[in-house]
């Protein structure tokens, strides 16, 4: 067992988190990860209404009695979802761990704190992590440039970002972006993190609710098979390389604006990829780490395997200190 500040703060066995993912973070996947000792996350806004979220939380409880969390991503929108009602659904359901992302979690902190909810805030820079620490979150999850989805605009990869965060943060933090196996967990711990967050790796498991065609594509793909879109709009997103994302990149590179690509990047089209398996139906997110994903196992096996690999790596590396130096 790898005990860290993060596992102690959240009351879990292993320092591995299945981060919230739109259309992916449902009860079966979250429960499988938590049952194996990690922290599974249900994505609140994947559920069409707060009432549906309550039902999804209840479903997860029929599959595990171990801690799991709920992701609440707060983004600017012309027609925002009823965030207050989703927040109330989380609290009333007795969930005590929330992953926030998108915007400053401060407006939600009083209510969560009042109900004993521990908040893990997801961010992409040390300065944002420090701000989250200041407003009272329990921990932060910090995304390196390798990650799927929005890596921010600083383009700092995990090998630099993780120790930079370790140098300044006082609260526990986990590393996200580029993790798929025990080597990654061992490296994150060595760099100063208290655990890892994985999205793409858990997308490609048996309990993941997405089409098997998408999972097979992730296994086939390399670390080169992603596109960065919205660069010129300063809202960078890493997505799978396909006909649609290639077209978006080309339109924006030629001076296009968001309105020129809006029909291509509609969320409903991305959902069709996951549900129907049509890889070119729309934009869908995946990280560079897909180049390290080579199977579609049960999610629980992923957790157990990664912990065992990391423990073996750390023991083997530590044993080097007891061996006599060899000169070639």
N, C-alpha and C positions, 0 to 999 in steps of 0.2 A: 504494500500500500504506500502510495506517495502522498504524504500529508504535507500540506502547505497552508499558508495564511488564508488562501482562498477557500480550501476545503473546510477549514475550521470555521470561517466566517459564515459559510453557507450551509454547513451541516451535511456535506456530501462526502463520499468515500474517495473519489478520484478527481484530479484537477482537469477534467475534460467537460466542455460545455458544447451542446448542440445549439448553436445560435438560432435566433428567430429567422425564418425565411418565408416570404410570402408564397402562399399556396403549398408550402412544403411542411411547415411546422404544425402538424396535426397530432391528435392524441396518441395514435399508435407509435409514431416515431419518438415523441417526447417520452412516453412511458417506457419504451424499450431502452432508451439511453439511461434514464433514471434508475430503472430496475437493475441495470448493470453497474450502478454506482457513480455514474456521471450525472450531469445536470441537463435534463431534457427541457426544451422550451416550446410551448404552444404559441403560435403567432396570432395575436388578438384579431388583427384586421383581416386575416384569412376568413374569419367567421363573419357572415353578412350582417349580423346584429349582435348587440351585447347579450341578448337572451341566448343566442346560438353559442356564444363564447361560454356562458355558464354551463350549457349542456356538454360542450367539448371538454371542459375542465372535469366535469362529473364523469365523463367517459374515461378520461385518463386515470381517474382514481379507481376505476374498476380493474385497471391493468397493473397498477403499482401503488404501494403505500409509501414509497420513497419520495423525497422532495423533487418537485419540478417547478418550473417557472413559466411566466407568460411574458412575451415580447409586446411592448407597446411602442410603435414607431410613430413619432410626431413630426409631420411634415407640413409645410405651407400648402394650402389648397384653396381653390375658389369655393369648393363645396366640401369642407372638412367633415370627416366622420364625427360622430358624437363622442369625442374623447372622454368627456366627463362620465358618460354612461358606461363606456368600456372600463374606465378606471374603477367605477363603482362595482361593476360585475366582477372584476378581479378581487377586490377587497371583500365583497359579500360572499364570494366563493371560498374564502379562507386561504387564498394563495399568498405565500409569504416571501416569494422571490419574483422580482420583475426586472426584465431587461428593457431599458429604454434606449432609444436611438433617434437620430434625425435632428432634434432640436434640444435646447437646454432643458434638462429635466426639472429645473427649479420650481415651475408652477405646480408640479405634481407632488413635490416632496413632502409638504405638510400633511397631506392626506395619507400618503404611504407611511410616513413616520408614525403618524397617529395610530395606525393599525398594525404596526410592527412589521411592515413590509421592507425587506432589504432590496435595495436598488443597485443593479449592475448597469452602468451607463456605457454605451458603445460610442467610441470616438476615434478620430483619425490623426490626432496630433497631441503632443505633450501639453500644449497650452490649453486645449479643450479638456484634457484629462485633469489638469490642475483646477480648472474652473468647476468641473464636476465634483472633484474632491472638496472644494470649498463649500459647495451647496449641500454636502452631507451624504453623498452616495456611499454605499458600503464598499464597492469595488468598481473598477473600470475595465472594459475590454477595449484594447487598442488595436486598430487595424493598420497593418502595413500595406504598402503599395501593391503587393501581390494579390490582395483580396478580391473576391467577387463583389459586385455592386459598387458602391461609392467609396473610393479610397481617399477622398479629399483632394486638395489641389497642391499639396506640398511634395508629392512623389517621393516620400521617404520609405524605403523598404524596411522590413522587419529587423534585419540584422543591425540596423542603426537605431530604429525607432524603439525597439524593446529596451536596450540598455539605456537609451536616453530617458525613457520613462522611469526606469528603475532608479536612475540617479536623482530624480526629483519628486516622485510620488511617495507619500507616506502610507496610503491605503493599499490593500492588495490589488493586483491587476493581472489580467490574463492577456495573452497575445493571440491575435487573430490575423489570418491571411497567410496561406502557404503551408498549412499544417494538415498532415494526412497519416502520419505514422509515428512510431516511437522515437525515431531520430528527431523529429520536429519537437516533440514534447521535451526530450532531454535537452535539446538546444535552447528551447524557450526558458527552461528552468535555469540553465547555465548562464543565460543572458540576464537573468534577474526577474523574470516573470513568475507568477504563482500558478500558472496553468495555461491551457490553450482553449480557444474557441474554434470550432470547425463547422463550416456550412457545406461546402462542396462534397467533402468526404461523407457526410451523413445523408446528403441527397442521394448518394449512390449506395444505398443499403436496401435490404429487402422490405423494411417497414416504411421506407419513403414512399409517399403516395403518388409520385410522378410516374409517367409512362416508362416502361422498360426500355423503350427505344432511346429515350433521353439518357438513361443510366448506361446503356451500351455505348452511346456516343461519348460519354465522359470517359469510360474505360479505354476507348479507342484513341481519344484525343491526346495531344501532347501539350506541353506548357506553352507552346507557340500559338495554340488555337483559341485565343481570345482577342477581342477588339476593345479599344478604349474609345467610347463615344462621348459626345458633348464636351470634348476638350476645349473647343473654341468658345463654348458657352459658360466655361468655368463651373461646370457641374459634372465632372468626369464620372463615368461609370464603366466598369469592366464587365463585359458580357461575352457570351459565346460567339465565336466567329461563325457567321452563316451569311446567307445571301442578303438578309435584311440588315444586319449590322454592317456589312460591307457597304451597302447602299447608303446607310446613314453617315458613315465615315466619309464617303465620297462627297455627298451633298454638303456637309458642313465644311469640308476642306475647300470646297469651291465657293465658299462665302455664304452658304445657306444659313437660315435661322431656324429656331425651334419650330415655327409654324410650318416650315417646309418638310419637317420630318415627323411632325406630330402623328399623322396617321400610321407611320411605320412603327412607332415606339409605344403605341397604346397598350396599356396593361392587359386588356382583354385578349390581345393577340398573344402576348407572352403566356398567359394562362392556358391558351389552346395548345401551346407547345407541350406543357407539362401534362395536360389531360389527354390530348389526342396523339401525341408522339410525332407530330409534323414538325421537324426540326427547323424548317424555314417559315413557319407560320408567323413568327414574330421574334422579338428580342427576349432572350432569357439569360439569366446571370449564372456565371460559373467562374471560378478562380483559376489562376495559372497552375494551382496545385493539381488540377486534373491530370497533369502529366505524371503524377505519382500514384494515381488511383488505378488499380489493375483488377479489381474484383467487385462483386456486389454481395457482400456478406450480410448476415444479421447485424443490426446496429449494436447489440450487446457484445457481439464478438469483436467489433471494431474497438469498443472501449477497453475490453479485457486485453486484446492483443497489443494495443498501443501502450498500455500501462506496463505489461510484461516486457515489451521491447525496450521501453525507456529505462526500466529498472536494470535490465541486463546491460544496456549501453553504459549507464552511469556506474555500475559496479565494475565493468571492464575498464573504463577510463580511469576510475579511481585506483584500480590495481596497478596502473602504470607507475604510481608514485612509490610502490613497494618493490618495483623491479630494478635491477641494476641498469644503469645507462649503457647503451651500446653505441659504439662508434663505427660507422660504416667504413 
